[in-house]
Amino acid sequence: MPMEKFTENGWGWYVKSCQIEFRRQLLMGENVIVRTWLDSFEGSDALVRFRIFRKSTMKIAAEGSIVNTMINAASGRAIPIPAWVITQYTQFREQESP
């Protein structure tokens, strides 16, 4: 869903926390592939996990997670993620986490 859809509804996101574990050094100019997926939702929070692969070897260079919190853009306060938004993002969920 494009960010415009969220802003049209008066919503926004902020990063509540971020964790990255670096496994391999990447050099300037190297190509990477980033894979992200939504792991879970709880109240106003969405847990997004990611892996960064070195494109030439497809070995994991880094992995981690980000907790994003949905907010009311006008007040800046956290709001529960609407059920239809969760449905939008979970309808194509894989059987196993990557």
Wavefront OBJ file of the C-alpha trace (Angstrom):
o trace
v 0.000 0.000 0.000
v 1.519 3.355 -0.973
v 2.322 5.848 1.789
v -0.178 8.264 0.198
v -2.991 5.953 1.308
v -1.869 6.354 4.913
v -1.517 10.125 4.683
v -4.951 10.410 3.033
v -6.363 8.793 6.185
v -4.388 11.144 8.438
v -1.957 8.425 9.528
v 1.787 8.223 9.688
v 4.512 5.891 10.931
v 7.524 6.388 13.145
v 10.353 4.014 13.947
v 10.049 2.879 17.552
v 13.119 0.642 17.529
v 15.630 -0.823 15.109
v 18.065 -3.716 15.476
v 20.701 -4.724 12.900
v 23.169 -7.590 13.085
v 26.015 -7.258 10.614
v 27.419 -10.576 9.360
v 29.646 -9.622 6.437
v 31.318 -6.453 5.300
v 29.855 -4.734 2.252
v 32.070 -2.543 0.143
v 31.153 0.790 -1.409
v 29.506 0.193 -4.776
v 28.540 -3.434 -4.099
v 25.049 -4.433 -5.177
v 22.718 -5.844 -2.553
v 19.260 -7.351 -2.393
v 17.048 -6.404 0.537
v 14.189 -8.677 1.529
v 11.603 -7.388 3.992
v 8.532 -8.973 5.487
v 5.938 -8.129 8.103
v 6.380 -10.505 11.000
v 3.590 -9.440 13.346
v 1.210 -6.722 14.457
v 0.270 -5.735 17.997
v -1.918 -2.736 18.761
v -0.259 0.221 17.055
v 3.011 -1.609 16.297
v 4.159 -3.520 13.214
v 7.284 -5.676 13.427
v 9.166 -5.630 10.109
v 12.073 -8.023 9.640
v 14.702 -7.794 6.914
v 17.734 -9.478 5.402
v 20.363 -7.825 3.254
v 22.120 -10.136 0.786
v 25.352 -9.557 -1.139
v 24.012 -9.924 -4.680
v 27.102 -11.624 -6.103
v 27.027 -14.504 -3.594
v 23.509 -14.273 -2.119
v 25.095 -14.590 1.325
v 23.496 -12.668 4.178
v 25.425 -9.470 4.914
v 23.040 -8.203 7.597
v 19.667 -8.924 9.137
v 17.451 -7.282 11.658
v 14.105 -5.850 12.558
v 12.282 -2.557 12.869
v 9.227 -1.824 15.012
v 7.089 0.847 13.345
v 4.277 2.532 15.244
v 1.184 3.888 13.484
v 0.308 7.411 14.550
v -2.389 9.972 14.026
v -0.490 12.526 11.931
v -2.322 15.498 13.445
v -1.757 14.591 17.099
v 1.398 12.490 16.803
v -0.160 9.915 19.131
v -0.069 6.175 18.550
v -3.276 4.637 17.192
v -4.283 1.001 16.694
v -3.565 -0.362 13.227
v -6.950 -0.875 11.514
v -7.910 -4.494 10.789
v -8.235 -3.802 7.046
v -4.631 -2.557 6.934
v -3.411 -5.730 8.668
v -5.453 -7.821 6.210
v -3.898 -5.920 3.297
v -0.407 -6.834 4.468
v -1.027 -10.409 5.604
v -3.041 -11.802 2.700
v 0.128 -13.012 0.935
v 2.014 -14.197 4.013
v 4.452 -17.059 3.474
v 4.169 -20.293 5.450
v 7.624 -19.905 6.999
v 9.692 -16.867 7.810
v 12.667 -16.517 5.458
l 1 2 3 4 5 6 7 8 9 10 11 12 13 14 15 16 17 18 19 20 21 22 23 24 25 26 27 28 29 30 31 32 33 34 35 36 37 38 39 40 41 42 43 44 45 46 47 48 49 50 51 52 53 54 55 56 57 58 59 60 61 62 63 64 65 66 67 68 69 70 71 72 73 74 75 76 77 78 79 80 81 82 83 84 85 86 87 88 89 90 91 92 93 94 95 96 97 98
